[in-house]
């Protein structure tokens, strides 16, 4: 996966977040500030604009620019959390011009570690971690078994979606939702829901980049 793939990934995230903006807002209205959809929509739109204005030369640089832009443009917790994740991923990739799936999984692990340090969340706390951590495990497992990128991305997307759905009965232990205590149960975590969109965009980016035949 080259630089153009990672730019395409950011473009697909931007499209998915824009399409899912209202749903993310509804989820956040139930247990948060009702601004998650609008914030991420604004942030990833800014990411797409930044990438178009000064295209980076490596996959890592794409992710660092995306993370820096999110931190600068997105308020609340989501900007720093997603921004940190992408910046840590970019730093983990370094100057590599091409990224195999296993290296992407390792970079995502670095991003997850950054999220954990910043937010203090663990699996089961009803946060984005509940979708991101199983997605990374699925991606790494598929890469270790020699699966094709599309297969690995599909497995990661399915794991992220399952993880997000599993947040519904949980009581939030981190973030604004934790202020609600037991009343936070019964709602899908908006951060986990947006993570599903971000992970799922890997597959749509791969489909866009697949050479046409015939």
Legacy VTK file of the C-alpha trace (Angstrom):
# vtk DataFile Version 3.0
C-alpha trace
ASCII
DATASET POLYDATA
POINTS 214 float
0.000 0.000 0.000
1.603 3.208 -1.218
1.084 6.875 -0.434
-1.828 7.150 -2.832
-3.624 4.315 -1.025
-3.410 6.182 2.261
-4.658 9.386 0.670
-7.553 7.382 -0.768
-8.237 5.942 2.695
-8.548 9.452 4.110
-10.860 10.413 1.243
-13.062 7.393 1.897
-13.167 8.190 5.612
-14.253 11.718 4.773
-17.073 10.395 2.596
-18.200 7.819 5.163
-18.157 10.261 8.064
-20.124 12.816 6.077
-22.730 10.196 5.163
-22.891 8.962 8.780
-22.849 12.406 10.386
-26.497 12.430 11.459
-26.353 8.933 12.939
-23.212 9.766 14.894
-24.923 12.894 16.192
-27.976 10.906 17.307
-25.800 8.394 19.116
-23.890 11.197 20.818
-27.096 13.027 21.740
-28.113 10.037 23.861
-24.980 9.912 26.024
-22.792 12.893 25.098
-22.801 16.417 23.674
-24.559 15.674 20.365
-21.589 17.040 18.407
-19.596 13.939 17.458
-20.918 13.746 13.906
-20.503 17.446 13.177
-17.043 17.556 14.725
-15.691 14.595 12.779
-17.330 15.753 9.560
-15.605 19.113 9.906
-12.327 17.494 10.877
-12.066 14.995 8.039
-13.212 17.582 5.520
-10.250 19.646 6.696
-8.008 16.576 6.370
-9.066 16.090 2.743
-8.415 19.758 2.022
-4.985 19.633 3.663
-3.962 16.554 1.690
-5.100 18.139 -1.557
-3.250 21.375 -0.793
0.116 19.763 -0.057
0.219 16.056 -0.904
2.617 14.168 1.411
5.351 11.972 0.008
4.970 8.870 2.174
2.166 6.902 3.851
3.463 7.947 7.260
3.386 11.605 6.289
-0.246 11.233 5.160
-1.228 9.948 8.576
0.786 12.531 10.506
-0.814 15.343 8.508
-4.261 13.842 9.057
-3.687 13.561 12.793
-2.290 17.066 13.130
-5.251 18.484 11.221
-7.776 16.645 13.393
-6.158 17.916 16.580
-6.227 21.451 15.229
-9.754 21.400 13.775
-11.864 19.119 15.976
-13.094 20.083 19.420
-14.028 17.859 22.318
-12.323 14.548 22.928
-12.548 13.119 19.421
-10.028 15.479 17.824
-7.189 14.750 20.254
-7.989 11.027 20.367
-8.246 10.390 16.643
-5.515 12.916 15.946
-3.169 11.157 18.335
-4.027 7.784 16.819
-3.202 8.882 13.281
-0.040 10.739 14.291
1.259 7.738 16.222
0.457 5.512 13.263
2.348 7.821 10.929
5.363 7.923 13.205
5.355 4.132 13.446
5.453 3.841 9.642
8.345 6.278 9.400
9.621 6.923 5.880
8.519 3.607 4.385
7.256 4.147 0.808
5.122 1.017 0.822
3.229 -0.597 3.699
2.245 -4.280 3.908
-0.826 -5.254 5.937
1.267 -6.519 8.853
3.013 -3.136 9.123
-0.342 -1.367 9.010
-1.562 -3.561 11.860
1.539 -2.659 13.874
0.998 1.025 13.139
-2.603 0.746 14.282
-1.329 -0.852 17.491
0.853 2.223 18.011
-2.170 4.425 17.379
-4.245 2.454 19.872
-1.478 2.760 22.461
-1.567 6.530 21.981
-5.338 6.557 22.487
-5.008 4.493 25.649
-2.349 6.829 27.043
-4.402 9.916 26.313
-7.817 8.693 27.372
-6.961 5.923 29.785
-9.569 3.620 28.232
-9.406 -0.148 28.158
-11.558 -2.775 26.484
-15.049 -2.720 27.997
-15.023 0.948 29.004
-17.544 1.803 26.226
-15.261 3.881 24.014
-13.685 3.774 20.568
-11.214 1.239 21.975
-13.970 -1.383 22.005
-14.144 -1.223 18.202
-10.527 -0.411 17.398
-8.828 -3.100 19.489
-10.708 -6.081 17.996
-10.300 -4.623 14.503
-6.533 -4.527 14.961
-6.467 -8.065 16.305
-8.449 -9.298 13.296
-6.213 -7.409 10.871
-3.035 -8.741 12.458
-4.359 -12.293 12.571
-5.346 -12.237 8.918
-1.999 -10.705 7.939
-0.176 -13.390 9.910
-2.091 -16.062 8.033
-1.033 -14.575 4.710
-4.446 -13.228 3.767
-4.917 -10.717 0.969
-5.362 -7.066 1.999
-9.051 -7.035 1.018
-9.657 -10.124 3.157
-7.814 -8.575 6.087
-9.723 -5.302 5.759
-13.057 -7.135 5.664
-12.145 -9.071 8.798
-11.106 -5.872 10.567
-14.318 -4.100 9.564
-16.467 -6.977 10.796
-14.601 -7.074 14.112
-14.960 -3.312 14.554
-18.701 -3.491 13.896
-19.112 -6.368 16.333
-17.131 -4.454 18.941
-19.241 -1.336 18.476
-22.488 -3.295 18.851
-21.099 -4.871 22.002
-20.893 -1.417 23.618
-24.694 -1.118 23.714
-25.253 -2.931 27.051
-22.098 -1.553 28.672
-21.987 1.134 31.340
-19.538 3.833 30.316
-16.454 4.172 32.479
-14.659 6.894 30.522
-15.570 10.185 28.882
-18.682 12.286 29.215
-20.940 9.253 28.976
-19.500 7.992 32.264
-21.290 10.858 34.035
-24.577 9.089 33.282
-23.589 5.949 35.144
-26.071 3.095 34.560
-28.145 5.325 32.254
-25.375 5.071 29.647
-26.297 1.411 29.102
-28.555 0.684 26.161
-26.785 3.018 23.732
-24.032 2.359 21.195
-20.931 4.383 21.883
-20.533 7.095 19.214
-16.742 6.813 19.222
-16.976 3.086 18.559
-19.478 3.815 15.776
-17.160 6.308 14.086
-14.291 3.842 14.426
-16.364 1.387 12.392
-16.534 3.965 9.598
-12.794 4.594 9.704
-11.867 0.904 9.651
-14.480 0.132 7.019
-13.007 2.804 4.764
-9.900 0.633 4.359
-11.939 -1.806 2.314
-13.544 0.853 0.145
-10.132 2.435 -0.432
-8.744 -0.930 -1.521
-11.667 -1.410 -3.911
-11.044 2.012 -5.454
-7.382 1.258 -5.912
-7.914 -2.201 -7.435
-6.797 -2.241 -11.081
-9.638 -2.485 -13.568
-9.791 -5.561 -15.755
-11.502 -6.215 -19.027
LINES 1 215
214 0 1 2 3 4 5 6 7 8 9 10 11 12 13 14 15 16 17 18 19 20 21 22 23 24 25 26 27 28 29 30 31 32 33 34 35 36 37 38 39 40 41 42 43 44 45 46 47 48 49 50 51 52 53 54 55 56 57 58 59 60 61 62 63 64 65 66 67 68 69 70 71 72 73 74 75 76 77 78 79 80 81 82 83 84 85 86 87 88 89 90 91 92 93 94 95 96 97 98 99 100 101 102 103 104 105 106 107 108 109 110 111 112 113 114 115 116 117 118 119 120 121 122 123 124 125 126 127 128 129 130 131 132 133 134 135 136 137 138 139 140 141 142 143 144 145 146 147 148 149 150 151 152 153 154 155 156 157 158 159 160 161 162 163 164 165 166 167 168 169 170 171 172 173 174 175 176 177 178 179 180 181 182 183 184 185 186 187 188 189 190 191 192 193 194 195 196 197 198 199 200 201 202 203 204 205 206 207 208 209 210 211 212 213
